[in-house]
Amino acid sequence: MYVVSSTNTRKIQLGQPAIVKVAANLIRLLAYQNKNILQAGMIVGGWDKYKGGQIFSVPLGGMILKQPFAVGGSGSSYLYALLDHEWKEGMSQEEAEKFVVKVVSLAMARDGASGGVIHTVTINADCVKRNFYPGDKLPLWHDELEPHNSCCWES
């Protein structure tokens, strides 16, 4: 709520939305000021009229890194080699969405704590688009059991 409130105040004062780096810096400050009790890295993504789409990673301790992509969570360690090999600059929105679903479903196949569904968010100048991929629509990679009898999808 602190970041939303601060960026809204900035919008009122300046007459325009805050840039993405301002939001990332607010998250960085929160992470740094609470480094002894906060046990989460964060990813900040957005679009502004000055620099377009941007992604910042704020790891434990409150450092800020601008990156072409960012991953986090318990399954992320399984992904770095694949991301380094297959990620490419300038992917279309459709290519990027397919790539994210592939990469996250691979992490889920290796990491039991990664969950059973995928949520994606695409942010650009025109809109914020959210997609949901239920577990029964995700690819199976390592002879996993077919999903069934879950509250997330019907069998």
C-alpha positions in Angstrom: 0.0 0.0 0.0 3.0 2.3 0.7 4.1 2.1 -2.9 0.6 2.7 -4.3 0.0 5.6 -2.0 3.4 7.2 -2.8 3.1 6.8 -6.6 -0.5 8.2 -6.5 0.7 11.2 -4.5 3.5 11.7 -7.0 0.9 11.6 -9.8 -1.2 14.3 -8.1 1.9 16.5 -7.5 3.4 16.2 -11.0 0.2 15.7 -13.0 1.5 12.5 -14.6 2.1 8.9 -13.5 5.4 8.0 -11.7 8.0 6.3 -13.9 8.7 2.6 -13.3 12.1 3.3 -11.7 10.4 5.4 -9.0 8.1 2.4 -8.0 11.2 0.1 -8.1 13.1 2.4 -5.9 10.2 2.6 -3.4 10.3 -1.2 -3.3 14.1 -1.2 -2.9 13.8 1.2 0.1 11.2 -1.0 1.8 13.4 -4.1 1.2 16.5 -2.4 2.6 14.8 -0.8 5.6 13.3 -4.2 6.5 16.2 -6.4 5.4 16.4 -8.1 8.8 12.7 -9.3 8.7 11.7 -9.3 5.0 12.5 -12.7 3.4 11.4 -12.0 -0.2 12.9 -10.8 -3.4 10.6 -8.8 -5.6 10.1 -8.1 -9.2 8.8 -4.7 -10.4 7.7 -4.3 -14.0 5.9 -1.5 -15.8 5.7 0.9 -18.7 6.3 4.6 -18.8 6.4 7.1 -21.6 10.1 7.8 -21.2 11.7 4.4 -21.3 8.8 2.1 -22.3 8.6 -1.4 -20.8 11.1 -2.1 -17.9 11.7 -4.8 -15.4 13.6 -4.4 -12.1 14.6 -7.1 -9.7 14.9 -6.2 -6.0 16.6 -9.2 -4.3 16.9 -9.7 -0.5 18.7 -6.8 1.1 17.3 -4.0 -1.1 19.5 -3.7 -4.2 17.9 -2.7 -7.5 18.8 -4.3 -10.8 17.4 -3.3 -14.2 17.2 -6.5 -16.3 15.8 -7.7 -19.6 13.8 -10.3 -17.6 13.5 -11.3 -14.0 12.6 -14.6 -12.2 12.1 -15.3 -8.6 10.7 -17.9 -6.2 11.7 -21.5 -5.3 11.6 -22.8 -8.9 13.7 -20.0 -10.4 17.0 -21.7 -9.8 15.9 -24.4 -12.3 15.4 -21.8 -15.0 18.5 -19.6 -15.5 20.3 -21.8 -18.0 17.2 -22.2 -20.2 16.4 -18.4 -19.9 20.0 -17.6 -20.9 19.9 -19.9 -23.8 16.4 -19.3 -25.2 15.3 -15.7 -24.3 15.7 -13.3 -27.1 15.3 -9.5 -27.3 12.3 -8.3 -29.4 10.0 -11.3 -29.0 6.4 -10.6 -29.9 3.8 -10.6 -27.1 2.6 -14.0 -28.2 6.1 -15.5 -28.4 6.9 -14.1 -25.0 3.7 -15.4 -23.4 4.3 -18.9 -24.8 7.9 -18.8 -23.6 6.9 -17.8 -20.1 4.3 -20.6 -19.9 7.0 -23.1 -21.1 9.6 -21.9 -18.7 7.3 -21.7 -15.6 5.7 -25.1 -16.3 9.2 -26.6 -16.5 10.0 -25.1 -13.1 6.8 -26.5 -11.7 7.7 -30.0 -13.0 11.0 -29.8 -11.0 9.9 -27.9 -7.9 7.0 -29.1 -5.8 6.5 -25.7 -4.2 6.0 -23.8 -7.4 2.2 -24.3 -7.5 -0.1 -25.7 -10.1 -1.3 -22.8 -12.2 0.4 -19.9 -14.1 -0.7 -16.3 -14.0 0.9 -13.9 -16.5 0.6 -10.1 -16.8 1.6 -8.2 -19.9 2.1 -4.5 -19.5 2.4 -2.1 -22.4 1.4 1.5 -23.4 -2.1 0.4 -24.1 -3.2 -1.9 -21.4 -2.4 -4.4 -18.6 -3.5 -7.9 -19.7 -3.8 -10.7 -17.3 -3.9 -14.4 -18.3 -4.6 -17.5 -16.3 -3.4 -21.0 -17.2 -4.9 -23.8 -15.2 -2.8 -26.8 -14.4 -4.7 -29.2 -16.8 -3.8 -26.9 -19.7 0.0 -26.9 -19.0 2.4 -29.2 -20.8 3.7 -32.2 -18.9 7.5 -32.6 -19.1 8.6 -35.6 -17.0 5.8 -38.1 -17.0 4.0 -36.3 -14.3 0.6 -37.6 -13.3 -2.3 -36.0 -15.2 -4.0 -33.4 -12.9 -7.5 -34.3 -11.7 -9.9 -33.7 -8.7 -8.6 -30.3 -8.0 -10.4 -27.1 -6.9 -8.5 -25.3 -9.8 -10.1 -27.2 -12.6 -12.8 -29.7 -13.4 -11.9 -33.3 -14.3 
